[in-house]
Structure formats: C-alpha cells, structure tokens
Amino acid sequence: MKNILILGAGQSAPYLISYLLEEAQKNNWFVTVADRDENLAKKSINGHSNGSGIGFDVNDSEKRHSLIQKNDIVVNFLTPTFQYLIALDCIRYKRSVITASYENPRVAELHN
C-alpha cells in the first residue's frame, strides 16, 4: 500500500483529497490529511476507509518527522512559508514532495 500525506486541508486541498480517496481502493492508497484544524482534516476524509484526518502543527518537528517518515509521498498545501522546511524534511527521509505553491528559489536549489 502506498501512503500519501497531505499537509493542509484548506482552500486548495479538497478537490485533490476527494480525487485521491475516490482512487484509493483501486490503487491501494491510504491518504492521511494533516491540518492544524483537526476537525477540518477529519471532515475532508468524510469517513473514507482509506483515509485519516489528524491534527498537525507544522512547528512540532517530532510529529512532522514521524509523519513524513511513515508516508511515501508528501503533498504540501501549507503556506509558502513552510515550503523549504517540508522540502528539507522530505530530502532527509528520502520522500517525494509535491507542492501547490509557487516555486521558492531556496526549494529550487534543493532539486539535485
């Protein structure tokens, strides 16, 4: 099973969350949505058996590292402020990361 971590359940995330959950069964995916608003994260999963919504504080490095390590791919919908931090963690734990934010020059330097 592939584990997908979505950071942020706000404005841009609902369509992708819905799509991934629709495809989860046939693709053997499990989708975890992590947001500072735990209720919003849980609501975005809508009780789907291949999903989980959890509360998440991006500044809690222990939890952030644990979540990234447990997942195969990270989709970052957090504000651009956190792009570099998440990218560094993904590199550290050899995880792919996708972001919906405009490219941060510091993140681009991490490409290689």
C-alpha positions as CSV (number, residue, x, y, z in Angstrom):
1,M,0.0,0.0,0.0
2,K,1.2,3.5,-0.9
3,N,0.8,6.1,1.8
4,I,0.1,9.6,0.8
5,L,0.4,12.5,3.3
6,I,-1.5,15.8,2.5
7,L,-0.3,18.7,4.6
8,G,-3.2,21.2,4.8
9,A,-6.9,20.7,4.2
10,G,-7.7,24.3,3.3
11,Q,-8.8,26.2,0.2
12,S,-6.8,24.3,-2.5
13,A,-6.8,20.8,-1.0
14,P,-10.4,19.5,-1.1
15,Y,-10.6,18.6,-4.7
16,L,-7.3,16.6,-4.6
17,I,-8.3,14.9,-1.4
18,S,-11.6,13.9,-2.9
19,Y,-9.9,12.6,-6.1
20,L,-7.2,10.6,-4.2
21,L,-9.9,9.0,-1.9
22,E,-12.0,8.1,-5.0
23,E,-9.0,6.3,-6.5
24,A,-7.6,4.9,-3.2
25,Q,-9.3,1.5,-3.3
26,K,-8.3,0.5,-6.8
27,N,-4.7,2.0,-6.5
28,N,-4.1,0.6,-3.0
29,W,-3.5,4.0,-1.4
30,F,-4.0,5.3,2.1
31,V,-4.4,9.1,2.4
32,T,-3.6,11.0,5.6
33,V,-4.7,14.6,5.8
34,A,-2.9,16.6,8.4
35,D,-4.1,20.1,9.3
36,R,-3.9,22.5,12.3
37,D,-7.7,22.2,12.4
38,E,-8.2,18.5,13.2
39,N,-12.0,18.8,12.6
40,L,-11.3,20.1,9.1
41,A,-8.9,17.3,8.4
42,K,-11.3,14.7,9.5
43,K,-14.2,16.3,7.6
44,S,-12.1,16.3,4.4
45,I,-11.8,12.5,4.7
46,N,-15.6,12.1,5.1
47,G,-15.3,8.7,6.9
48,H,-13.5,7.1,4.0
49,S,-11.9,3.7,4.9
50,N,-8.7,4.6,3.1
51,G,-8.2,7.9,4.8
52,S,-7.4,9.5,8.1
53,G,-7.7,13.1,9.2
54,I,-5.4,14.3,12.0
55,G,-4.4,17.5,13.8
56,F,-1.0,18.8,12.9
57,D,1.2,21.7,14.0
58,V,4.0,22.2,11.4
59,N,6.2,23.6,14.2
60,D,6.1,20.2,16.1
61,S,9.2,18.8,14.4
62,E,8.9,15.4,16.1
63,K,5.4,14.8,14.8
64,R,6.3,16.3,11.4
65,H,9.3,14.0,11.0
66,S,7.3,11.0,12.1
67,L,4.5,11.7,9.6
68,I,6.9,12.2,6.7
69,Q,8.8,9.0,7.5
70,K,5.6,7.0,7.6
71,N,4.5,8.1,4.1
72,D,5.7,7.5,0.6
73,I,4.8,10.9,-0.8
74,V,4.0,14.3,0.7
75,V,1.7,16.8,-0.9
76,N,2.3,20.2,0.7
77,F,-0.7,22.6,0.7
78,L,0.8,24.6,3.6
79,T,1.6,28.3,3.0
80,P,4.8,29.1,1.1
81,T,6.5,29.9,4.4
82,F,6.8,26.2,5.1
83,Q,7.9,25.0,1.6
84,Y,11.6,24.9,2.4
85,L,11.1,23.3,5.8
86,I,9.0,20.5,4.3
87,A,11.3,20.0,1.3
88,L,14.3,19.6,3.7
89,D,12.5,17.0,5.8
90,C,11.5,15.1,2.6
91,I,15.1,15.1,1.4
92,R,16.2,13.9,4.8
93,Y,13.8,11.0,4.8
94,K,14.1,10.3,1.0
95,R,10.4,11.1,0.3
96,S,9.0,12.8,-2.7
97,V,7.2,16.1,-2.2
98,I,4.7,18.0,-4.3
99,T,3.7,21.5,-3.6
100,A,0.9,23.7,-4.9
101,S,2.7,26.9,-4.1
102,Y,4.8,29.0,-6.4
103,E,8.4,27.8,-6.5
104,N,10.5,29.1,-3.8
105,P,14.1,29.8,-5.0
106,R,15.5,28.1,-1.9
107,V,13.5,25.0,-2.7
108,A,14.6,25.0,-6.3
109,E,18.2,24.9,-5.1
110,L,17.4,21.6,-3.4
111,H,16.4,20.0,-6.6
112,N,19.5,17.9,-7.1
